[in-house]
Every structure is written in C-alpha cells, then in structure tokens.
Amino acid sequence: MRIGRLRRSVIATGAALLLVAAGLGSPAPAFANTSRPNTDSFSISKWLAFPELFLCLNYSVTGTLTYKAVRYGPVDGKIDYHVDSPQVVAPVLTVSGYQYDSVSHGCTRKPLAWLKLDVQHAYKGYGCSFNPSISVQVPFAVGVSFWPTCGNRKVGYWGSTYGQAKSWKQYNSSARVKFGGQSWYLPQSSPLPKPSCYGLMVRYHVYVRGIDDTKDTGQFAICPTPEW
C-alpha cells in the first residue's frame, strides 16, 4: 500500500511539473498592433472688412485632413502611438466681395467687385514651436512666409492673383500639403495622446479704385482626432 501511494504521488508530481514546463514554454500573446485610416473634415467661413476700400470679403475654406492612426504594443508595459502621413487634401477656398457700409460700420449683402485680388492660402503647424516637415503637390509650393504671431515660418502655400471680379474659387483636385508624422511612446496606463494641430491662414491683398490694402485672416486650427 505504501509503495502504491508513493508511485501515485510521483506520477502526480511529474504531471504537474510537465504542465508548469509547458506553460513556461508557450509563446507570449500577440501584440495588439493596429493601423486605421482616419479622415477629419474642416470648414471655415468668415468675413473680413476693408473699410478704407468700402469692401468686405466673405470667404470660406473647406477640406479634409487624412492620416493613419497606428498603434504598436503593448511592449514591456508601453504603447507606441503614431499619426502617420498627415496631409491636407484638395482644399477649396471661395471668396466673394460685398460693399462695406461706412454709416453702420458693417458689411452689407450688396455684391461689389474688386479690381485685383492677390491671395496666399497657407498651412503649417498651428503653434509657433510646432514646425513639422512640409512637402506639397502643385499648385502648392513650400517657402518662408509670415505666420500670425510667429513671424516668418516655413509654410506650404498657394498664391493666386485674380482680376476684376465679384467672386472666385481656388480649387485643384490634386492639391496636397503633406506634414511629417507625430509619435508618442507611453505607459499602457497613460491617457491616449492628443496630437498637435495643424494651422491654416489666408492673406488677401485687395486693389479697389486706385488704392490697395493687405489683411490676413489669422490662423485656424485643423486638429487630428485619431481613432487608435
């Protein structure tokens, strides 16, 4: 009886050791790597008054920001997040001229033509310290230009000149402004990262009745909202 009990004990212990060994030798679980295409639309519509020219411009800019939201990990308790290949795709700028009322000091809805209109439609990182790399497709170009509150900065811009008209549209289906990506390497328990925003501004140089004036719109934020 004692020999039988001892034999059963040895067999049970051996089986347990085999299970532990099997557990130690099993492969680690696969990483939860993901890569998702994202599209964020933007739309801006504003008025810009030129009282000395008795002219107001009503303008709008619409477009999309596309990118890939990529996640690697977790590895050693950390996750590697990326916003890859962000680009502004085929933006559309429309502008119309209206009469400025010097009595009410406001813009009317009476159409008014300009004699000539120079437009510079530009993109960069929104903050002064956020200067991602920029590449473009025609008709955009890359150059150094004024950026509101930041001085001169490298931008992707589209410059156009329009003759006498009451309205105009700036559009090209192949137009692209491409930025360098963003990345974060964070502990798994950290909140999801919040990407920096890209910026948009437009500068208008207007000619009316032998005088001219230049104003810019200030900058507007285009912010990625990735789905990881």
Backbone as JSON, one array per atom type, in Angstrom:
{
  "sequence": "MRIGRLRRSVIATGAALLLVAAGLGSPAPAFANTSRPNTDSFSISKWLAFPELFLCLNYSVTGTLTYKAVRYGPVDGKIDYHVDSPQVVAPVLTVSGYQYDSVSHGCTRKPLAWLKLDVQHAYKGYGCSFNPSISVQVPFAVGVSFWPTCGNRKVGYWGSTYGQAKSWKQYNSSARVKFGGQSWYLPQSSPLPKPSCYGLMVRYHVYVRGIDDTKDTGQFAICPTPEW",
  "N": [[0.82, -1.21, 0.0], [1.89, 1.23, 0.78], [3.9, 1.52, -1.14], [2.39, 1.74, -3.49], [0.96, 4.1, -2.99], [3.11, 5.92, -2.95], [4.07, 5.7, -5.58], [1.87, 6.73, -7.02], [1.96, 9.33, -6.08], [4.42, 10.27, -7.07], [3.9, 10.14, -9.82], [1.81, 12.05, -10.05], [3.14, 14.37, -9.24], [5.07, 14.58, -11.27], [3.42, 15.02, -13.49], [2.41, 17.53, -12.84], [4.73, 19.07, -12.94], [5.31, 18.86, -15.66], [3.15, 20.31, -16.73], [3.71, 22.87, -15.73], [6.15, 23.35, -17.02], [5.28, 23.29, -19.66], [3.71, 25.57, -19.63], [5.65, 27.56, -19.22], [7.03, 27.39, -21.59], [5.29, 28.24, -23.56], [4.25, 30.45, -26.26], [4.34, 34.11, -26.08], [1.44, 36.25, -25.84], [0.02, 37.68, -28.84], [0.88, 40.99, -30.02], [-1.22, 43.9, -29.82], [-1.36, 45.27, -32.43], [-2.34, 47.97, -34.5], [-3.58, 49.7, -37.41], [-5.18, 52.33, -38.65], [-7.01, 54.04, -41.13], [-7.78, 57.5, -41.1], [-10.01, 60.29, -41.38], [-10.48, 63.68, -41.12], [-12.68, 66.28, -41.45], [-12.68, 69.79, -42.31], [-14.04, 73.08, -41.99], [-14.32, 76.45, -42.62], [-15.72, 79.64, -42.32], [-15.85, 83.03, -42.85], [-15.98, 86.67, -42.38], [-14.19, 89.49, -43.69], [-13.27, 92.74, -43.29], [-12.56, 95.69, -45.21], [-12.47, 98.7, -44.57], [-11.43, 101.14, -45.62], [-11.45, 100.7, -48.29], [-14.05, 100.39, -48.8], [-15.05, 97.83, -48.92], [-15.93, 94.43, -48.33], [-14.85, 91.11, -47.72], [-16.21, 87.97, -48.05], [-15.36, 84.82, -47.11], [-14.56, 81.32, -47.46], [-13.1, 78.24, -46.39], [-12.69, 74.91, -47.09], [-12.02, 71.43, -46.56], [-10.16, 68.32, -46.21], [-8.39, 66.47, -43.73], [-6.25, 63.87, -43.87], [-4.9, 60.78, -42.55], [-2.98, 58.11, -41.01], [-3.79, 56.34, -38.11], [-1.78, 54.76, -35.96], [-0.9, 52.03, -33.89], [1.37, 50.34, -31.8], [1.96, 47.56, -29.8], [0.84, 46.48, -26.47], [4.3, 46.69, -25.38], [6.5, 45.62, -23.05], [4.94, 46.94, -21.18], [4.42, 49.38, -22.36], [3.07, 51.54, -24.95], [3.3, 52.31, -28.36], [2.44, 55.02, -30.16], [1.32, 56.47, -33.24], [0.77, 59.14, -35.56], [0.57, 58.94, -38.78], [1.68, 60.04, -42.0], [0.14, 62.52, -42.36], [-1.98, 64.69, -44.21], [-3.27, 67.53, -45.93], [-5.99, 67.53, -48.04], [-6.95, 68.48, -51.23], [-8.05, 71.23, -50.7], [-10.62, 73.77, -50.71], [-11.03, 77.08, -51.5], [-13.19, 79.75, -51.36], [-14.19, 83.04, -52.29], [-15.92, 86.1, -51.96], [-16.91, 89.41, -52.92], [-18.3, 92.23, -51.17], [-20.19, 95.19, -50.5], [-19.0, 97.61, -48.19], [-20.5, 99.31, -45.53], [-20.14, 102.51, -44.54], [-21.59, 103.98, -42.75], [-23.1, 102.33, -41.0], [-20.97, 100.86, -40.26], [-20.47, 98.23, -41.08], [-20.67, 95.1, -42.9], [-22.43, 94.74, -45.91], [-24.95, 92.99, -47.89], [-24.68, 93.53, -50.51], [-23.34, 92.85, -53.58], [-19.97, 93.53, -54.59], [-17.36, 94.37, -56.77], [-13.84, 93.68, -56.83], [-10.84, 95.23, -58.1], [-8.38, 93.94, -58.44], [-7.14, 90.97, -56.94], [-4.93, 89.52, -54.78], [-4.12, 86.41, -53.44], [-2.92, 84.5, -50.77], [-2.78, 81.36, -49.63], [-2.24, 79.39, -46.95], [-0.45, 76.79, -45.05], [0.74, 75.31, -41.99], [2.35, 73.95, -39.0], [0.25, 74.49, -36.16], [0.96, 75.84, -33.67], [3.58, 78.19, -32.7], [5.94, 76.88, -32.04], [5.62, 74.42, -33.15], [6.7, 72.94, -35.82], [6.4, 71.03, -38.18], [7.86, 68.91, -40.74], [7.34, 69.79, -44.18], [5.87, 68.96, -47.25], [4.71, 69.24, -50.64], [2.19, 69.12, -53.24], [1.81, 70.36, -56.56], [-0.78, 72.74, -57.08], [0.41, 73.92, -54.83], [3.25, 75.31, -53.06], [6.42, 75.3, -51.32], [7.71, 77.5, -48.94], [9.16, 80.36, -47.23], [7.26, 82.38, -45.14], [5.22, 85.01, -43.71], [3.7, 84.27, -40.6], [0.88, 84.4, -38.49], [1.47, 85.96, -35.37], [3.85, 84.57, -35.09], [5.94, 85.4, -36.69], [8.22, 84.96, -39.44], [7.88, 81.85, -41.03], [8.34, 78.47, -42.2], [6.19, 77.4, -44.68], [3.5, 75.68, -46.41], [2.15, 76.84, -49.31], [-0.31, 78.4, -51.46], [-0.32, 80.61, -53.93], [-2.27, 83.02, -55.59], [-3.51, 85.18, -58.19], [-6.2, 87.22, -58.95], [-8.17, 88.79, -61.44], [-10.43, 91.57, -62.09], [-13.41, 91.01, -60.41], [-16.36, 89.68, -58.77], [-16.47, 87.43, -57.29], [-14.69, 84.37, -56.54], [-13.19, 81.13, -56.97], [-10.81, 79.0, -55.56], [-9.36, 76.09, -56.38], [-8.11, 72.78, -56.72], [-8.05, 69.51, -57.65], [-5.91, 67.82, -57.24], [-4.36, 68.96, -55.32], [-2.22, 68.96, -52.53], [-1.02, 69.16, -49.19], [1.53, 68.0, -47.31], [2.55, 66.69, -44.18], [5.14, 66.01, -41.74], [5.0, 63.11, -39.6], [3.59, 62.38, -36.28], [4.52, 61.14, -33.03], [4.34, 59.04, -30.07], [5.52, 57.48, -27.11], [4.3, 55.71, -24.68], [3.42, 54.8, -21.26], [1.28, 51.99, -20.73], [-0.88, 52.54, -19.12], [-1.35, 55.24, -19.43], [-3.29, 58.17, -20.46], [-4.8, 58.43, -23.75], [-2.78, 59.84, -26.35], [-2.79, 63.33, -27.32], [-2.81, 64.71, -30.34], [-0.8, 67.35, -31.83], [-2.1, 70.32, -33.41], [-2.62, 71.29, -36.84], [-2.21, 74.25, -38.86], [-4.04, 76.86, -40.56], [-4.1, 79.66, -42.7], [-5.09, 82.67, -44.44], [-4.04, 85.2, -46.62], [-4.98, 88.33, -47.88], [-4.58, 90.61, -50.52], [-5.89, 93.43, -51.62], [-7.12, 95.35, -54.34], [-8.74, 98.32, -55.11], [-10.3, 100.9, -56.84], [-7.9, 102.43, -57.32], [-6.52, 102.31, -54.9], [-5.02, 100.2, -52.35], [-4.97, 97.42, -50.04], [-3.78, 95.23, -47.46], [-4.61, 92.32, -45.67], [-4.69, 89.7, -43.23], [-6.22, 86.56, -42.29], [-5.7, 85.67, -39.76], [-4.88, 82.69, -37.89], [-6.26, 79.38, -38.2], [-7.18, 76.39, -36.52], [-6.54, 73.02, -37.42], [-7.28, 70.02, -36.36], [-6.08, 66.77, -35.68], [-8.08, 63.92, -34.88], [-7.58, 61.14, -33.85], [-8.62, 57.7, -34.24], [-7.58, 55.14, -32.51]],
  "CA": [[0.0, 0.0, 0.0], [2.74, 2.41, 0.83], [4.58, 1.64, -2.44], [1.39, 2.21, -4.45], [0.7, 5.53, -2.74], [4.29, 6.66, -3.34], [4.1, 5.71, -7.05], [0.85, 7.67, -7.49], [2.43, 10.68, -5.73], [5.47, 10.63, -8.03], [3.25, 10.38, -11.12], [1.08, 13.32, -9.98], [4.12, 15.45, -9.21], [5.64, 14.68, -12.62], [2.44, 15.65, -14.38], [2.35, 18.95, -12.5], [5.94, 19.7, -13.47], [5.15, 18.95, -17.11], [2.22, 21.42, -17.01], [4.43, 24.12, -15.5], [7.11, 23.49, -18.11], [4.53, 23.64, -20.87], [3.31, 26.97, -19.51], [6.82, 28.41, -19.4], [7.49, 27.33, -22.96], [4.27, 28.7, -24.5], [4.58, 31.77, -26.8], [3.64, 35.25, -25.5], [0.3, 36.65, -26.66], [0.34, 38.6, -29.93], [0.69, 42.39, -29.73], [-2.45, 44.45, -30.41], [-0.96, 46.29, -33.4], [-3.44, 48.43, -35.35], [-3.33, 50.8, -38.33], [-6.51, 52.71, -39.13], [-7.1, 55.3, -41.87], [-8.65, 58.5, -40.48], [-10.3, 61.5, -42.15], [-11.13, 64.76, -40.38], [-13.07, 67.38, -42.32], [-12.68, 71.11, -41.7], [-14.81, 74.08, -42.73], [-14.19, 77.77, -42.02], [-16.42, 80.66, -43.09], [-15.66, 84.29, -42.12], [-15.98, 87.95, -43.08], [-13.02, 90.32, -43.49], [-13.65, 94.08, -43.76], [-11.56, 96.66, -45.63], [-13.27, 99.94, -44.56], [-10.86, 102.19, -46.48], [-11.78, 100.34, -49.67], [-15.51, 100.19, -48.84], [-15.2, 96.47, -49.42], [-15.83, 93.29, -47.42], [-14.69, 89.8, -48.33], [-16.76, 86.8, -47.37], [-14.55, 83.72, -47.62], [-14.67, 80.03, -46.78], [-12.11, 77.23, -46.74], [-13.11, 73.57, -46.69], [-11.1, 70.39, -47.0], [-10.04, 67.16, -45.33], [-7.08, 66.06, -43.23], [-6.2, 62.41, -43.82], [-3.7, 60.23, -41.92], [-3.16, 56.79, -40.4], [-3.59, 56.24, -36.67], [-1.08, 53.49, -35.81], [-0.55, 51.68, -32.51], [2.16, 49.14, -31.62], [2.11, 47.16, -28.4], [1.9, 46.92, -25.55], [5.58, 46.02, -25.25], [7.08, 45.99, -21.75], [4.06, 47.86, -20.48], [4.29, 50.66, -23.06], [2.43, 51.52, -26.27], [3.89, 53.24, -29.33], [1.37, 55.62, -30.97], [1.78, 57.29, -34.37], [-0.08, 59.73, -36.59], [1.44, 58.8, -39.94], [1.32, 60.58, -43.32], [-0.95, 63.51, -42.37], [-1.98, 65.6, -45.36], [-4.48, 68.27, -46.3], [-6.35, 67.04, -49.37], [-7.83, 69.24, -52.13], [-8.85, 72.28, -50.05], [-11.36, 74.68, -51.57], [-11.19, 78.43, -50.98], [-14.07, 80.61, -52.14], [-14.21, 84.41, -51.77], [-16.86, 86.99, -52.64], [-16.82, 90.79, -52.48], [-19.53, 92.92, -50.82], [-19.99, 96.59, -50.15], [-18.89, 97.98, -46.78], [-21.32, 100.49, -45.21], [-19.39, 103.34, -43.6], [-22.52, 104.55, -41.76], [-23.36, 101.3, -39.98], [-19.68, 100.22, -39.99], [-20.66, 96.8, -41.23], [-20.7, 94.53, -44.25], [-23.76, 94.56, -46.48], [-25.08, 91.85, -48.79], [-24.66, 94.05, -51.88], [-22.08, 92.43, -54.21], [-19.07, 94.58, -55.05], [-16.19, 93.77, -57.4], [-12.5, 94.22, -56.65], [-10.11, 95.38, -59.36], [-7.43, 92.84, -58.45], [-7.06, 90.32, -55.64], [-3.86, 88.54, -54.56], [-4.47, 85.51, -52.34], [-1.94, 83.49, -50.34], [-3.51, 80.36, -48.83], [-1.04, 78.72, -46.41], [-0.58, 75.79, -43.98], [1.92, 74.88, -41.22], [1.94, 73.56, -37.66], [-0.54, 75.59, -35.59], [1.73, 76.6, -32.7], [4.84, 78.74, -33.2], [7.03, 75.92, -31.83], [5.31, 73.17, -33.86], [7.1, 73.16, -37.21], [6.65, 69.73, -38.82], [8.33, 68.97, -42.12], [6.26, 70.07, -45.13], [6.05, 68.72, -48.68], [3.47, 69.64, -51.3], [1.96, 68.85, -54.67], [1.35, 71.52, -57.31], [-0.24, 74.09, -57.21], [1.07, 74.43, -53.62], [4.7, 75.39, -53.03], [6.97, 75.44, -49.97], [8.53, 78.7, -48.83], [9.14, 81.08, -45.95], [6.28, 83.45, -45.22], [4.72, 85.47, -42.42], [2.66, 83.47, -39.94], [0.37, 85.25, -37.41], [2.08, 85.92, -34.04], [5.06, 83.75, -35.1], [6.97, 85.89, -37.6], [8.4, 84.17, -40.65], [7.94, 80.41, -40.81], [8.23, 77.64, -43.39], [4.78, 77.05, -44.91], [3.05, 75.23, -47.71], [1.21, 77.9, -49.7], [-0.81, 78.51, -52.82], [-0.52, 82.01, -54.26], [-3.07, 83.25, -56.8], [-3.93, 86.55, -58.48], [-7.46, 87.26, -59.7], [-8.54, 90.08, -62.0], [-11.67, 92.16, -61.61], [-14.48, 90.03, -60.23], [-17.1, 89.77, -57.51], [-16.29, 86.18, -56.55], [-13.72, 83.47, -57.14], [-12.95, 79.87, -56.26], [-9.47, 78.43, -55.71], [-9.53, 74.65, -56.18], [-7.41, 71.85, -57.59], [-8.33, 68.2, -57.07], [-4.67, 67.13, -56.91], [-3.62, 69.75, -54.34], [-1.9, 68.28, -51.27], [0.02, 69.65, -48.29], [1.86, 66.83, -46.5], [3.33, 67.01, -43.0], [5.78, 64.92, -41.02], [4.11, 62.48, -38.63], [3.77, 62.6, -34.85], [4.6, 59.85, -32.33], [4.4, 59.05, -28.61], [5.81, 56.18, -26.51], [3.7, 55.98, -23.38], [2.97, 53.66, -20.45], [-0.03, 51.47, -21.14], [-1.92, 53.13, -18.27], [-1.49, 56.67, -19.71], [-4.37, 58.56, -21.37], [-4.44, 58.48, -25.16], [-2.11, 61.1, -26.68], [-3.55, 64.34, -28.04], [-1.88, 65.25, -31.36], [-0.75, 68.78, -32.11], [-2.94, 70.72, -34.53], [-2.05, 72.0, -37.97], [-2.82, 75.57, -38.97], [-4.43, 77.41, -41.86], [-4.37, 81.09, -42.76], [-5.19, 83.25, -45.78], [-3.71, 86.63, -46.69], [-5.59, 88.98, -49.05], [-4.11, 91.93, -50.94], [-7.03, 93.85, -52.44], [-6.99, 96.61, -55.06], [-10.04, 98.9, -55.47], [-10.32, 102.33, -57.14], [-6.6, 103.07, -57.23], [-5.87, 102.08, -53.62], [-4.97, 98.77, -52.03], [-4.77, 97.1, -48.63], [-3.47, 93.82, -47.19], [-5.01, 91.8, -44.37], [-4.75, 88.24, -43.15], [-7.36, 86.04, -41.54], [-5.3, 84.98, -38.55], [-4.77, 81.26, -38.17], [-7.3, 78.48, -37.74], [-6.61, 75.07, -36.18], [-7.04, 71.77, -38.01], [-6.77, 69.1, -35.34], [-6.36, 65.33, -35.84], [-8.81, 63.25, -33.8], [-7.37, 59.75, -34.28], [-9.23, 56.51, -33.65], [-6.5, 54.19, -32.44]],
  "C": [[0.86, 1.26, 0.0], [3.45, 2.65, -0.51], [3.62, 2.2, -3.48], [1.1, 3.69, -4.27], [1.87, 6.39, -3.19], [4.37, 6.8, -4.85], [3.1, 6.72, -7.59], [1.27, 9.12, -7.22], [3.48, 11.17, -6.71], [4.87, 10.96, -9.39], [2.54, 11.73, -11.14], [2.03, 14.5, -9.99], [4.75, 15.66, -10.58], [4.71, 15.36, -13.59], [2.35, 17.14, -14.13], [3.55, 19.69, -13.06], [5.87, 19.87, -14.98], [4.24, 20.11, -17.49], [2.92, 22.76, -16.82], [5.42, 24.39, -16.62], [6.43, 23.9, -19.4], [4.12, 25.1, -20.83], [4.47, 27.9, -19.75], [7.25, 28.46, -20.86], [6.5, 27.87, -23.97], [4.61, 30.1, -25.0], [3.77, 32.87, -26.13], [2.47, 35.63, -26.4], [0.7, 37.69, -27.7], [0.08, 40.04, -29.51], [-0.57, 42.89, -30.44], [-2.09, 45.58, -31.37], [-2.14, 46.66, -34.29], [-2.96, 49.56, -36.25], [-4.65, 51.16, -38.98], [-6.44, 54.01, -39.94], [-8.11, 56.22, -41.2], [-8.84, 59.67, -41.43], [-11.03, 62.48, -41.26], [-11.43, 65.89, -41.36], [-12.96, 68.71, -41.57], [-13.42, 72.08, -42.61], [-14.76, 75.4, -41.96], [-14.92, 78.77, -42.91], [-16.4, 81.96, -42.28], [-15.85, 85.5, -43.04], [-14.69, 88.7, -42.74], [-13.3, 91.68, -44.12], [-12.42, 94.92, -44.11], [-12.26, 98.03, -45.71], [-12.75, 101.01, -45.5], [-11.18, 101.95, -47.95], [-13.28, 100.2, -49.88], [-15.86, 98.79, -49.35], [-15.13, 95.48, -48.25], [-15.62, 92.03, -48.25], [-15.35, 88.76, -47.44], [-16.05, 85.57, -47.96], [-14.84, 82.45, -46.83], [-13.55, 79.12, -47.27], [-12.62, 75.89, -46.21], [-12.09, 72.56, -47.21], [-11.1, 69.22, -46.04], [-8.58, 66.97, -44.93], [-7.11, 64.55, -43.12], [-4.88, 61.95, -43.21], [-4.02, 58.81, -41.46], [-2.89, 56.89, -38.91], [-3.04, 54.83, -36.4], [-0.72, 53.27, -34.34], [0.22, 50.37, -32.5], [2.22, 48.82, -30.12], [0.82, 46.68, -27.79], [3.15, 46.04, -25.59], [6.22, 46.53, -23.96], [6.26, 47.06, -21.05], [3.89, 49.21, -21.14], [3.68, 50.46, -24.44], [3.04, 52.64, -27.12], [2.78, 53.73, -30.25], [1.98, 56.48, -32.08], [0.59, 57.91, -35.11], [0.8, 59.82, -37.82], [0.82, 59.44, -41.19], [0.15, 61.56, -43.28], [-0.85, 64.42, -43.58], [-3.33, 66.27, -45.51], [-4.77, 67.97, -47.76], [-7.33, 67.98, -50.06], [-8.68, 70.29, -51.41], [-9.49, 73.19, -51.08], [-11.5, 76.02, -50.87], [-12.12, 79.2, -51.91], [-14.11, 81.99, -51.49], [-15.15, 85.25, -52.63], [-16.74, 88.39, -52.05], [-18.19, 91.4, -52.24], [-19.21, 94.34, -50.38], [-19.93, 96.77, -48.64], [-19.66, 99.27, -46.55], [-20.59, 101.31, -44.15], [-20.28, 103.98, -42.53], [-22.75, 103.55, -40.62], [-22.07, 100.6, -39.54], [-19.8, 98.69, -40.03], [-20.7, 96.39, -42.69], [-22.14, 94.35, -44.7], [-23.8, 93.28, -47.3], [-25.16, 92.3, -50.25], [-23.34, 93.69, -52.53], [-21.28, 93.62, -54.73], [-17.81, 93.92, -55.6], [-14.91, 94.44, -56.91], [-11.86, 94.41, -58.02], [-9.08, 94.27, -59.53], [-7.35, 92.27, -57.04], [-5.93, 89.3, -55.64], [-4.21, 87.72, -53.32], [-3.3, 84.59, -52.04], [-2.61, 82.61, -49.28], [-2.46, 79.4, -48.29], [-1.36, 77.79, -45.25], [0.78, 75.57, -43.3], [1.42, 74.28, -39.9], [1.29, 74.74, -36.97], [0.28, 76.45, -34.63], [3.04, 77.1, -33.29], [5.97, 77.73, -33.08], [6.78, 74.59, -32.53], [5.55, 73.4, -35.34], [7.42, 71.83, -37.89], [7.19, 69.93, -40.23], [7.12, 69.12, -43.05], [6.72, 69.69, -46.54], [4.7, 68.93, -49.36], [3.38, 69.03, -52.69], [1.42, 70.13, -55.31], [-0.19, 71.56, -57.28], [0.38, 74.68, -55.93], [2.58, 74.44, -53.81], [5.13, 75.49, -51.57], [7.87, 76.66, -49.95], [8.43, 79.3, -47.45], [8.19, 82.26, -46.09], [5.86, 83.85, -43.81], [3.64, 84.53, -41.9], [2.19, 84.24, -38.7], [0.98, 84.91, -36.05], [3.41, 85.17, -33.99], [6.19, 84.33, -35.93], [7.06, 85.01, -38.83], [8.59, 82.69, -40.31], [7.86, 79.69, -42.16], [6.79, 77.17, -43.52], [4.62, 76.37, -46.26], [1.96, 76.18, -48.17], [0.83, 77.8, -51.17], [-1.09, 79.98, -53.08], [-1.26, 82.16, -55.58], [-3.36, 84.74, -56.95], [-5.15, 86.51, -59.37], [-7.69, 88.68, -60.2], [-9.88, 90.55, -61.45], [-12.79, 91.12, -61.58], [-15.19, 90.29, -58.92], [-16.95, 88.51, -56.67], [-15.28, 85.31, -57.29], [-13.62, 82.21, -56.3], [-11.55, 79.38, -56.59], [-9.57, 76.94, -55.38], [-8.69, 73.88, -57.18], [-7.52, 70.47, -56.94], [-7.06, 67.46, -56.66], [-3.86, 67.85, -55.83], [-3.45, 68.97, -53.03], [-0.85, 69.08, -50.51], [0.29, 68.54, -47.3], [2.8, 67.24, -45.36], [4.07, 65.77, -42.49], [4.85, 64.38, -39.95], [4.42, 62.88, -37.2], [3.79, 61.24, -34.15], [4.75, 60.06, -30.83], [4.69, 57.62, -28.14], [5.44, 56.29, -25.03], [3.42, 54.71, -22.6], [1.55, 53.27, -20.82], [-1.16, 52.12, -20.35], [-2.16, 54.61, -18.57], [-2.72, 56.94, -20.56], [-3.88, 58.54, -22.82], [-3.79, 59.82, -25.49], [-3.04, 62.03, -27.46], [-2.62, 64.99, -29.06], [-1.92, 66.77, -31.43], [-1.57, 69.09, -33.36], [-2.1, 71.35, -35.64], [-2.81, 73.31, -38.14], [-3.06, 75.99, -40.4], [-4.58, 78.91, -41.72], [-4.45, 81.53, -44.22], [-4.84, 84.73, -45.68], [-4.27, 87.19, -47.99], [-4.95, 90.35, -49.27], [-5.12, 92.41, -51.99], [-6.75, 95.22, -53.06], [-8.39, 97.08, -55.47], [-9.85, 100.39, -55.69], [-8.98, 103.02, -56.86], [-5.92, 102.97, -55.87], [-5.87, 100.59, -53.31], [-4.71, 98.61, -50.53], [-4.53, 95.61, -48.49], [-3.92, 93.44, -45.79], [-4.95, 90.28, -44.41], [-5.86, 87.82, -42.21], [-7.0, 85.64, -40.12], [-5.28, 83.49, -38.85], [-5.91, 80.48, -37.53], [-6.7, 77.1, -37.53], [-7.32, 73.96, -36.92], [-6.45, 70.65, -37.17], [-7.09, 67.64, -35.66], [-7.11, 64.78, -34.62], [-8.75, 61.74, -34.06], [-8.2, 58.74, -33.52], [-8.17, 55.42, -33.67], [-7.01, 52.77, -32.59]]
}
